[in-house]
């Protein structure tokens, strides 16, 4: 989390995209979930090799090292479902919104390693609780802290 916050400090504070990226990239860290299988970064020439996975966001970056592994300024971000690029967008947060929407709309299971992350987005941020009676304890604690 400290690396993410230091990388965010280097970004333009007037760039709302950087703020959104930092907040959403920090959520799996806070929840102690492994996002590395789903959220990937690569150079343009490595794109084909990284284009695998049932569900993934693949950010193509200009440099090898993105700040704290977070693509604040990607060249483009591809949404991948079932090893196929289904859409390419300009920002990581926009691609995340599209990925969530596709998973939710086609009723796919959330990736096991990020189930809390996607459940938090669904229930707390978007208020799509689908009749759920209670959140997992760590998600409920985070929700309570934000209220």
Steps between C-alpha positions, in 0.01 A plus 500: 500500500789736578640451146161583350467816708853612412427440130174694532689793660703527178185541288328824402252578780260657249473170310184330627599187306811460717290537815250241380779263400669533839175444690396195298850352487528544877180312576642149438804594709277611786296180472822293480402347166743409220420708193810400299324225304220731389670841470803477270736745330733451205677679216338516156731233355413259784124535456440165329682304772296660780163472328385194692254442780137435569465856631769769483582865446819541298653848508751576227755747630785691341759409764591169661444627852166655579486689827443236772374268226197724447434630146420866571572600137450193277511518122183290502332235716342185359213314664555125462234233547566134423839577336341750259538877494142625507569871529787748517474827691725796583495484881536227760194615696279506191616149412426384856146638475449315170646179645271518803199576278570205271549258790180624665292511181589151378472363854856367523652411834745755632865392481569309823810705586305827476153396614500750788613781269220440250242435773593834662457681169164328442346538844658810651599725209218413259236393753413187302448275801289232324310415821818429694439506872857561617844582365816311590637643829798687349277653230242603760777656713624702200146608416448615858827698491387678184156597632 
